[in-house]
Amino acid sequence: MRMLIAITPAMYQQILTLFVKERRPSIEVETTDLANLNPEVERFGPDLVICHEASTEVRKRVFAWIEIRYTNGLDAIMSLKGKETRIGDIDIEDLLAALDETEKLVSAI
């Protein structure tokens, strides 16, 4: 499975990358800045994108995405196979569950 992380600040991006590589070494992780999100989605072909706002390109091309917002904690919207779920103050366990569910669904295709 492939995952693309496009969030700020850069430290959050780096920490998430290291965490995922440690906990789920089978997942291929790349990062990008927000300005290059769409070209990187096209080039890398991720199954899951973590970003602040899922662009039309992300919604159209990516199997699953998580929008992390910085208002009222770290509220998030997760879309898996087109079904959106709101997560209040997303934490690491929520993220791991989303990774696992995405990986399971992608491998079933």
C-alpha positions as CSV (number, residue, x, y, z in Angstrom):
1,M,0.0,0.0,0.0
2,R,1.1,3.6,-0.7
3,M,0.5,6.6,1.5
4,L,1.2,10.3,0.7
5,I,1.4,12.8,3.5
6,A,0.8,16.5,2.7
7,I,0.4,18.4,5.9
8,T,2.0,21.3,7.8
9,P,4.0,22.0,9.8
10,A,6.8,19.9,8.4
11,M,7.5,18.4,11.8
12,Y,4.1,16.8,11.8
13,Q,4.7,15.3,8.4
14,Q,8.1,14.0,9.4
15,I,6.8,12.5,12.7
16,L,3.9,10.8,10.9
17,T,6.2,9.4,8.3
18,L,8.6,7.9,10.9
19,F,5.8,6.6,13.0
20,V,4.1,4.8,10.0
21,K,7.4,3.4,8.8
22,E,8.1,2.0,12.3
23,R,4.6,0.6,13.0
24,R,3.6,-0.4,9.4
25,P,6.9,-1.1,7.5
26,S,5.0,-2.7,4.6
27,I,3.4,0.7,3.8
28,E,5.4,2.9,1.3
29,V,5.2,6.5,2.6
30,E,6.1,9.7,0.7
31,T,5.6,13.3,1.6
32,T,5.0,16.5,-0.3
33,D,4.2,20.1,0.3
34,L,0.7,21.3,-0.1
35,A,1.4,23.1,-3.4
36,N,2.5,19.8,-5.0
37,L,-0.3,17.6,-3.8
38,N,-2.1,17.0,-7.1
39,P,1.1,16.3,-9.2
40,E,2.3,13.9,-6.5
41,V,-1.0,12.1,-6.4
42,E,-0.7,11.6,-10.1
43,R,3.0,10.6,-10.0
44,F,3.0,8.4,-6.9
45,G,-0.5,6.9,-7.1
46,P,-1.2,6.6,-3.4
47,D,-3.9,4.5,-1.9
48,L,-4.3,6.9,1.1
49,V,-3.6,10.6,1.4
50,I,-3.3,12.6,4.6
51,C,-3.8,16.3,4.0
52,H,-5.6,19.4,5.3
53,E,-8.1,19.6,2.5
54,A,-8.8,16.8,-0.1
55,S,-8.6,18.4,-3.5
56,T,-10.9,17.3,-6.4
57,E,-7.9,15.4,-7.7
58,V,-7.5,13.5,-4.4
59,R,-11.2,12.8,-4.2
60,K,-11.3,11.5,-7.7
61,R,-8.1,9.4,-7.8
62,V,-7.4,8.2,-4.3
63,F,-9.0,5.2,-2.7
64,A,-8.9,6.7,0.8
65,W,-8.1,10.1,2.3
66,I,-7.9,11.8,5.7
67,E,-8.3,15.5,6.1
68,I,-6.8,16.7,9.4
69,R,-8.0,20.1,10.5
70,Y,-6.4,22.3,13.2
71,T,-9.6,23.8,14.5
72,N,-11.0,22.5,17.8
73,G,-8.1,20.1,18.3
74,L,-7.2,17.8,15.4
75,D,-10.7,17.1,14.0
76,A,-10.6,14.9,10.9
77,I,-12.7,13.6,8.1
78,M,-11.9,10.2,6.8
79,S,-13.1,8.8,3.5
80,L,-12.7,5.1,2.8
81,K,-14.1,4.0,-0.6
82,G,-16.3,7.1,-0.7
83,K,-17.8,6.7,2.8
84,E,-17.0,9.8,4.9
85,T,-16.6,9.6,8.7
86,R,-15.9,12.4,11.1
87,I,-13.3,11.8,13.8
88,G,-13.1,14.3,16.7
89,D,-9.6,15.0,17.8
90,I,-7.9,12.2,15.8
91,D,-5.2,10.3,17.6
92,I,-2.6,7.8,16.6
93,E,-4.8,4.8,17.3
94,D,-7.5,6.3,14.9
95,L,-4.8,6.8,12.3
96,L,-3.5,3.2,12.6
97,A,-7.0,1.8,12.4
98,A,-7.6,3.9,9.2
99,L,-4.3,2.5,7.7
100,D,-5.2,-1.0,8.6
101,E,-8.7,-0.7,7.1
102,T,-7.4,0.9,4.0
103,E,-4.8,-1.7,3.5
104,K,-7.4,-4.5,4.0
105,L,-9.7,-2.9,1.4
106,V,-6.9,-2.2,-1.1
107,S,-5.6,-5.8,-0.9
108,A,-9.1,-7.2,-1.4
109,I,-9.3,-5.4,-4.8
